[in-house]
Amino acid sequence: MYGLIGRMIAVEGRREELLAILKQSAGDYMPGCHSYIVARCNQHPDGIWITEVWDSPESHKASLDLQAVRDAITAARPLIAGFDNRFETEPMAGIGL
C-alpha cells in the first residue's frame, strides 16, 4: 500500500471554490485508489488536507493521466496558492482498507 497526506493552500478566500472542485473529482473512479479524503484544515483558513491510499505509487502516478483528474487539475490550478506539507506513508490497516 502507498499513502499520501498533504496540505494544499488555496488562494486567499477561495478555499470553498477549490474544495468544490476537489469534492467533485473525489467521486470519480480511479483504479488502485482505496481512499481519497478531502478535508478543511482547522488551523489554516485557506488550508485543505488531502489523504490518499493507493495500491502502489504506480497506481497514483497513473491516475494523473486520467481525463477526469487532468480536468480537475486544470480547473483547480488557478485556485491553488501552494503546498506546505507532503508525507508519503505505508498504510497498514484501517476501516476501508
Backbone as CSV, one residue per row, in Angstrom:
resi,resn,N_x,N_y,N_z,CA_x,CA_y,CA_z,C_x,C_y,C_z
1,MET,0.846,-1.181,0.000,0.000,0.000,0.000,0.892,1.245,0.000
2,TYR,0.337,2.303,-0.561,1.043,3.570,-0.675,0.102,4.679,-0.229
3,GLY,0.566,5.530,0.661,-0.261,6.611,1.159,0.373,7.969,0.954
4,LEU,-0.475,8.957,0.785,-0.048,10.350,0.697,-0.942,11.188,1.605
5,ILE,-0.319,12.087,2.330,-1.048,13.068,3.128,-0.422,14.415,2.806
6,GLY,-1.230,15.363,2.376,-0.678,16.658,2.025,-1.644,17.780,2.312
7,ARG,-1.063,18.943,2.578,-1.901,20.121,2.786,-1.699,21.079,1.626
8,MET,-2.801,21.388,0.996,-2.856,22.334,-0.105,-3.357,23.661,0.466
9,ILE,-2.795,24.753,-0.019,-3.237,26.075,0.417,-3.922,26.760,-0.762
10,ALA,-5.166,27.137,-0.543,-5.935,27.837,-1.577,-5.514,29.305,-1.619
11,VAL,-5.743,29.916,-2.762,-5.601,31.367,-2.870,-6.505,31.969,-1.790
12,GLU,-6.037,33.020,-1.138,-6.763,33.612,-0.014,-8.242,33.849,-0.348
13,GLY,-9.088,33.285,0.525,-10.528,33.471,0.385,-11.203,32.591,-0.646
14,ARG,-10.469,31.657,-1.270,-11.064,30.844,-2.348,-11.094,29.358,-2.010
15,ARG,-10.924,29.037,-0.722,-10.893,27.635,-0.309,-12.168,26.892,-0.686
16,GLU,-13.324,27.490,-0.496,-14.578,26.770,-0.771,-14.714,26.438,-2.252
17,GLU,-14.268,27.327,-3.124,-14.284,27.041,-4.569,-13.373,25.861,-4.893
18,LEU,-12.182,25.871,-4.298,-11.242,24.776,-4.530,-11.782,23.473,-3.961
19,LEU,-12.367,23.528,-2.777,-12.975,22.330,-2.188,-14.062,21.756,-3.092
20,ALA,-14.859,22.608,-3.690,-15.931,22.134,-4.579,-15.360,21.332,-5.745
21,ILE,-14.259,21.801,-6.312,-13.624,21.075,-7.425,-13.075,19.748,-6.929
22,LEU,-12.390,19.763,-5.789,-11.807,18.535,-5.244,-12.877,17.533,-4.830
23,LYS,-13.967,18.014,-4.240,-15.057,17.123,-3.844,-15.695,16.469,-5.064
24,GLN,-15.873,17.226,-6.121,-16.472,16.675,-7.333,-15.565,15.595,-7.929
25,SER,-14.276,15.859,-7.979,-13.364,14.883,-8.585,-13.165,13.670,-7.693
26,ALA,-13.425,13.799,-6.384,-13.239,12.673,-5.459,-14.230,11.547,-5.721
27,GLY,-15.309,11.830,-6.425,-16.297,10.798,-6.712,-15.980,9.965,-7.938
28,ASP,-14.947,10.348,-8.676,-14.586,9.624,-9.898,-13.815,8.354,-9.570
29,TYR,-13.995,7.349,-10.394,-13.290,6.078,-10.212,-11.831,6.235,-10.613
30,MET,-10.940,5.836,-9.727,-9.511,5.866,-10.013,-8.958,4.475,-9.687
31,PRO,-8.560,3.704,-10.692,-8.053,2.351,-10.444,-6.897,2.359,-9.443
32,GLY,-6.979,1.473,-8.465,-5.936,1.348,-7.465,-6.107,2.257,-6.264
33,CYS,-7.122,3.130,-6.284,-7.341,4.053,-5.170,-8.309,3.419,-4.165
34,HIS,-7.858,3.296,-2.930,-8.703,2.756,-1.858,-9.398,3.861,-1.078
35,SER,-8.761,5.027,-1.025,-9.315,6.120,-0.238,-8.774,7.446,-0.761
36,TYR,-9.663,8.437,-0.861,-9.284,9.795,-1.254,-10.163,10.720,-0.433
37,ILE,-9.573,11.335,0.581,-10.319,12.152,1.527,-9.874,13.607,1.406
38,VAL,-10.836,14.505,1.295,-10.576,15.940,1.230,-11.198,16.548,2.487
39,ALA,-10.405,17.371,3.218,-10.895,17.933,4.474,-10.415,19.372,4.651
40,ARG,-11.264,20.191,5.267,-10.838,21.539,5.643,-9.800,21.437,6.757
41,CYS,-8.794,22.283,6.699,-7.810,22.396,7.767,-8.334,23.417,8.775
42,ASN,-8.474,23.011,10.025,-8.988,23.920,11.048,-7.936,24.913,11.544
43,GLN,-6.663,24.676,11.234,-5.599,25.554,11.696,-5.207,26.627,10.683
44,HIS,-5.692,26.516,9.457,-5.323,27.482,8.409,-6.589,27.838,7.633
45,PRO,-6.924,29.113,7.536,-8.194,29.500,6.903,-8.289,29.152,5.417
46,ASP,-7.164,28.903,4.765,-7.181,28.544,3.346,-6.618,27.147,3.103
47,GLY,-6.416,26.380,4.181,-5.798,25.057,4.063,-6.784,23.935,3.798
48,ILE,-6.322,22.952,3.022,-7.099,21.750,2.699,-6.168,20.546,2.845
49,TRP,-6.571,19.571,3.647,-5.809,18.332,3.762,-6.367,17.314,2.776
50,ILE,-5.486,16.619,2.096,-5.871,15.533,1.194,-5.130,14.285,1.662
51,THR,-5.884,13.239,1.932,-5.329,11.973,2.403,-5.714,10.893,1.405
52,GLU,-4.713,10.175,0.896,-4.944,9.181,-0.155,-4.319,7.847,0.218
53,VAL,-4.964,6.760,-0.190,-4.401,5.415,-0.070,-4.531,4.734,-1.420
54,TRP,-3.407,4.205,-1.895,-3.321,3.569,-3.207,-2.708,2.182,-3.084
55,ASP,-2.967,1.348,-4.094,-2.302,0.042,-4.164,-0.789,0.207,-4.198
56,SER,-0.345,1.215,-4.953,1.094,1.388,-5.183,1.377,2.809,-5.657
57,PRO,2.644,3.221,-5.602,2.991,4.527,-6.176,2.666,4.604,-7.668
58,GLU,2.774,3.473,-8.348,2.474,3.444,-9.783,0.995,3.723,-10.057
59,SER,0.108,3.207,-9.217,-1.328,3.480,-9.368,-1.603,4.969,-9.196
60,HIS,-0.954,5.569,-8.210,-1.124,7.006,-8.006,-0.640,7.780,-9.231
61,LYS,0.533,7.445,-9.699,1.095,8.139,-10.870,0.186,7.976,-12.092
62,ALA,-0.340,6.771,-12.300,-1.213,6.515,-13.446,-2.500,7.341,-13.360
63,SER,-2.959,7.632,-12.149,-4.196,8.408,-12.000,-4.057,9.800,-12.584
64,LEU,-2.839,10.312,-12.619,-2.620,11.659,-13.137,-2.846,11.759,-14.642
65,ASP,-2.944,10.606,-15.306,-3.225,10.586,-16.738,-4.709,10.421,-17.055
66,LEU,-5.543,10.189,-16.039,-6.985,10.053,-16.264,-7.573,11.408,-16.651
67,GLN,-8.465,11.415,-17.621,-9.040,12.678,-18.103,-9.739,13.446,-16.986
68,ALA,-10.497,12.747,-16.125,-11.210,13.436,-15.043,-10.229,14.108,-14.083
69,VAL,-9.110,13.458,-13.813,-8.098,14.038,-12.920,-7.432,15.227,-13.599
70,ARG,-7.098,15.087,-14.852,-6.487,16.196,-15.597,-7.417,17.401,-15.653
71,ASP,-8.710,17.155,-15.863,-9.689,18.246,-15.893,-9.770,18.945,-14.531
72,ALA,-9.761,18.156,-13.449,-9.818,18.735,-12.103,-8.573,19.563,-11.820
73,ILE,-7.404,19.077,-12.231,-6.159,19.825,-12.029,-6.210,21.152,-12.788
74,THR,-6.685,21.107,-14.016,-6.787,22.326,-14.820,-7.720,23.343,-14.167
75,ALA,-8.862,22.875,-13.663,-9.822,23.776,-13.020,-9.294,24.303,-11.690
76,ALA,-8.570,23.466,-10.952,-8.109,23.838,-9.615,-6.859,24.712,-9.620
77,ARG,-6.006,24.549,-10.605,-4.698,25.219,-10.605,-4.756,26.718,-10.277
78,PRO,-5.672,27.502,-10.874,-5.687,28.943,-10.556,-6.092,29.251,-9.109
79,LEU,-6.667,28.277,-8.414,-7.130,28.482,-7.036,-6.125,27.992,-6.000
80,ILE,-5.010,27.419,-6.438,-4.008,26.858,-5.527,-2.869,27.852,-5.349
81,ALA,-2.652,28.266,-4.097,-1.531,29.162,-3.781,-0.250,28.355,-3.573
82,GLY,-0.398,27.105,-3.109,0.788,26.280,-2.885,0.488,25.074,-2.022
83,PHE,1.558,24.402,-1.640,1.510,23.218,-0.785,2.542,23.432,0.314
84,ASP,2.198,23.069,1.552,3.184,23.283,2.604,3.532,22.030,3.403
85,ASN,2.869,20.947,3.162,3.192,19.674,3.813,2.904,18.547,2.833
86,ARG,3.784,17.547,2.819,3.550,16.359,1.992,4.281,15.205,2.637
87,PHE,3.537,14.150,2.931,4.106,12.986,3.584,3.712,11.730,2.812
88,GLU,4.672,10.869,2.550,4.393,9.551,1.996,4.327,8.580,3.164
89,THR,3.333,7.673,3.116,3.151,6.710,4.199,2.988,5.314,3.621
90,GLU,3.002,4.338,4.505,2.732,2.952,4.135,1.547,2.469,4.961
91,PRO,0.312,2.672,4.464,-0.866,2.260,5.220,-0.821,0.763,5.529
92,MET,-1.168,0.418,6.767,-1.104,-0.974,7.207,-2.485,-1.564,7.502
93,ALA,-3.400,-0.764,8.027,-4.710,-1.277,8.389,-5.648,-0.103,8.612
94,GLY,-6.928,-0.382,8.580,-7.919,0.639,8.891,-9.240,0.335,8.204
95,ILE,-10.252,1.032,8.624,-11.582,0.866,8.034,-11.499,1.280,6.562
96,GLY,-11.995,0.444,5.701,-11.966,0.729,4.271,-10.781,0.107,3.550
97,LEU,-9.796,-0.354,4.285,-8.652,-0.991,3.643,-8.813,-2.473,3.660
